[in-house]
Amino acid sequence: MCKWFATARRADAYLAVGVHQPFYLAYQEVPNRELLAKYGALCAGQMAVWQSSAGLPLPARRQAGNTHGNRPGKPRIGIVSAHVREHSVWTALVRGWVEGLAAANDLHIFHLGAMQDAETELARRRAARFEAGPRAFDAWARVIHEAQLDLLL
């Protein structure tokens, strides 16, 4: 697959990223880190091509302890999920991130899912910024890019 993408050079290759995930590799009783790293690099490479063509440059790195514009402040951390609601992904991962990161950071939550419930409201209350609602892929990319985050989960 890496060789094919390297020779095909398709402008729409980014559309293949995330369509099928290597989820079941985790259930094999062999180390898969190297294989997953190759897959991750392939996906990152295809998305970098899209990012460049969309005019969304990598954000400038900031000095520790400063927000963008060199003002003192908390690190800007973003969480992107379609499961900011009662869901196994929320319960196992995202809720812990929200609860653990909200107090010490400038937390931005981007809820890509349509469903909302009491757990969504909990996230909304904990976040410095909460964005939700249906948007096209490129619209979400622009909203997240404009947040000028230091870290994105």
Secondary structure, 3 states (H helix, E strand, C coil): CHHHHHHHCCCCHHHHCCCCCCHHHHHCCCCCHHHHHHHHHHHHHHHHHHHHHCCCCCCCCCCCCECCCCCECCCEEEEEECCCCCCHHHHHHHHHHHHHHCCCCEEEEEECCCCCCHHHHHHHHHCCEEEECCCCHHHHHHHHHHCCCCEEC
